[in-house]
Amino acid sequence: MTIAPHLFRPLTLRGLQTRNRVVISPMCQYSAHEGHMDDWHMVHLGRFAIGGAGIIFTEATAVQKHGRITHGCPGLWSDSQIPGHARIAQFALRNGAIPAIQLGHAGRKGGMQRPWFGNGPLTADDIARGDMPWTAVGPSAAPVAEGWPVPHALSGAEIISLIDDYASAARRALAAGYKIAEIHGAHGYLVHSFLSPLSNKRSDQYGGDLAGRMRLALEITEAVRAVWPDDLPMFFRTSAVDGAPEGWSIDDTVVLARALKRLGVDVMDCSSGGIAGAATASGGQKRQPGFQVEYAQRVRSEAEMTAMAVGLITHPQQAEDVLAQERADLIAIGREALVDPMWALHAASTLGHDTVFDTWPEQSGWWLAMRQKTSDFYSPQ
Ligand SMILES: Cc1cc2nc3c(=O)[nH]c(=O)nc-3n(C[C@H](O)[C@H](O)[C@H](O)COP(=O)(O)O)c2cc1C
């Protein structure tokens, strides 16, 4: 019997087993209505389940109404939002994929423009379209960058109710059928803004030294872990580095990973950047293939934790090499899955794991195998 490529070896995470190591990275769609998902989300995420991915992440989902990044972001702050998520989670499960939720709070970046309207703070044009601003919140009254609104610094009491809202959203996610809960601790949103010394200027127990700045991330994790069943895994997405000299560093990430592991986080999802700009800013510099894999590798070896690599991993052989070299345990695919929603099935073919459509959905696999056996194909001269 031939051994499967690393990308197609199942991974056991607590009581779950993935069908392969391909994960669809969370990707905002900016298309929800008052935090409710609709048919767009169903089709967008459903295609990845049909396309063979092992785990499918729903986009950043707000635990509070004002924790949305944009007016089009989904939430789980209300029971009325559960059915939209449930449809997607059930569809993924029925088609062999594990549905995962990313729970987030946009913090200082709450209530910004949808990317195609500018990806910055709201302007008069956005307000005219009906996207009314709200007061964003953060660790300190310091804006993301010049020209961004000054956030309200969360009080101790507000932090307690925020943590409670994370737990409530996790309960709703469980009711919807999600099997993995991820805390969004990256990209300059609320949790990351507490971690980074560039944005957290507090002098109470939620600021100051590394332990103080990590406190919110750890308390949220503890609260979610308390409601998330023991047999289901938790992930944490980190911005492993801020990319600024005085900012959050990979060494800090390793310390955080060890603390999260003690609290029952199973996988570190290693992204980067975003603390001082709209997106996961690269400062306009061109990015290299797999530019964040080194962070997953550091966390994996130094915190001895299961790690997920993400960022410009586009080719199946590239993903296979990252796993074979033991630099990560899972591979998250973002934009390339928008190019090819069937990335996982195509990767199986490219890597010689399934060249006869065996792992394709039965609705199409039988026909494609038959066509392959019985047909000649056009090839340009
Ligand atoms: C349309 C879009 C929306 C995104 N939304 C999220 C999000 O909701 N949460 C998150 O952590 N990252 C988000 N990201 C970042 C991706 O998850 C991923 O980390 C990033 O695109 C790099 O991976 P890639 O090169 O495979 O696309 C988004 C990326 C894109 C392209």
The ligand as a Gaussian input file, in Angstrom:
#p B3LYP/6-31G(d) Opt

LIG

0 1
 C      -11.303000      38.342000       1.409000
 C      -10.469000      38.066000       2.629000
 C      -11.034000      38.152000       3.896000
 C      -10.293000      37.838000       5.034000
 N      -10.919000      37.794000       6.254000
 C      -10.259000      37.297000       7.322000
 C      -10.936000      37.036000       8.531000
 O      -12.167000      37.146000       8.630000
 N      -10.202000      36.607000       9.581000
 C       -8.860000      36.394000       9.491000
 O       -8.230000      36.029000      10.468000
 N       -8.203000      36.592000       8.348000
 C       -8.868000      37.010000       7.257000
 N       -8.228000      37.118000       6.060000
 C       -6.831000      36.653000       5.955000
 C       -6.801000      35.203000       5.460000
 O       -7.433000      34.331000       6.365000
 C       -5.352000      34.730000       5.210000
 O       -4.684000      34.710000       6.445000
 C       -4.606000      35.622000       4.238000
 O       -5.397000      35.891000       3.092000
 C       -3.267000      35.017000       3.816000
 O       -3.462000      33.746000       3.239000
 P       -3.519000      33.549000       1.624000
 O       -2.223000      34.087000       1.070000
 O       -3.661000      32.059000       1.455000
 O       -4.679000      34.314000       1.109000
 C       -8.931000      37.475000       4.918000
 C       -8.353000      37.438000       3.639000
 C       -9.101000      37.709000       2.502000
 C       -8.448000      37.598000       1.149000

